[in-house]
Every structure is written in structure tokens, then in C-alpha cells.
Amino acid sequence: MLNFKLKNNWWKILTVLLLIYTVIAGFLFKVPELPILHETIRNLYFHVTMWFGMMIILFVSLIYSIKYLAGFNQKYDVIASEAANVGIYMGLLGIATGMVWAKFTWGAWWVNDAKLNGAAITLLAYFAYLILRNSMDEEQKRARISAVYNIFSYVMLIVFLMILPRMTDSLHPGNGGNPGFGGYDLDSSMRMVFYPAVIGWTLLGVWIMTIKIRMKVLAEKLYFNE
């Protein structure tokens, strides 16, 4: 029985280990000494990696919305909606950690930056997704319209987070002519924390998503049994 549990839950153990490593290494390991950023560069392990996790989880939501539209299997709608919920949570954490970083590097909690504004618009688009789902009672209609809008929301994410910041002036590294972290200061020591952090936050999102899916399925079973 113990071996069976370990076999099926190895990725959860890995998640915990990776995040413990991220937190310890993020605060204690040596980082490059850079002007303006100084010790705040440690937020790279949290803010940026959470946003990577968000984009991966929301991509999962996109895939299952497409799969739902291909066959109208209600299971895919549940997965898509719960993945979107978790992606939004991670997006809010990314916004919060980004605001802290902005305060210590740019002197304000929020600045008129293309990527910051794009992040806000992206989250608003996904908030609209939640409102849209909750505005309809008919299950199949809600699932179909939500799936179509979810595809639109991910297109908005690509445009506002990955395309427009590169076409306009932006304070963010890797955008608007500003070199990315990988181009000048993401050395081998930082990569040893950065990539495990991306995997750890993403796996945490998947873990939360699976719990929420099980809760949703159980709630619907109880609803139909009453």
C-alpha cells in the first residue's frame, strides 16, 4: 500500500522538495550584484517563475477548452474551468510579487509600463471569464460559450504579455529593447534555482487544480443524488 501511494504521489513529494529548495535558495544563495536591482533580483525566483506557472496552467485550460469544443465532453469543461481558476490565483500572486519588486526598484507600486498594464488587462480578461461562467445556469450553453471565450482570453495573454511589450518601450527585461535576464545576468548559479522554481510552482498549480477538480466532481455527484 505504501509503495502504491509513493508511486502515485511522487510528483507531489517533488513539488514540496522543489518549493522548499526555491525558498531556501531564493533567500540564501549568492546572486549577481547589479545596479538598481541589488538583492531584489531574488524576486526572479518568485515573481517570474509564478508567471511561467500561470501561463502553463492557463495553456492547459486552453487545451481542454478546445477539446471540449471538439467533442462536448463535460469532463473537459470542468478541467478547463478549474485550470483557469488556478491560473488566475497564480496570476494574482505574480502581480503581488511584481508590485513589491517595482516598489523597491522603480520607486512605485505600479508604473506606466507596457507589461504591467498588459498583465492587468490579461487578468481582467480572465475575471470576465469567471463572471461569464457564473452568469449562465444552463450547463451546456455555459460550457460552450466559456470555452470559446477562454480561447480568446489566451490570445489576449499572448498579445499583452509577449507581443506588445516587445514592440513598445518597457522597463521589464527582455522587452522594448531592454535586454532579458538571460542575456546578461542569469548565470549558472541562478539557473540552478530558476528552473526548479518554474517546475515547482507549475506542479503546485497542477496539484491545486487536481484537488479542485475532484471537489467539483464530488459536489456535482452530491447535487445529482439529492
Secondary structure, 3 states (H helix, E strand, C coil): CHHHHHHHHHHHHHHHHHHHHHHHHHHHCCCCCCCCCHHHHHHHHCHHHHHHHHHHHHHHHHHHHHHHHHHCCHHHHHHHHHHHHHHHHHHHHHHHHHHHHHHHHCCCCCCCCHHHHHHHHHHHHHHHHHHHHHCCCCHHHHHHHHHHHHHHHHHHHHHHHHHHHHHCCCCCCCCCCCCCHHHHCCCHHHHHHHHHHHHHHHHHHHHHHHHHHHHHHHHHHHHHHC
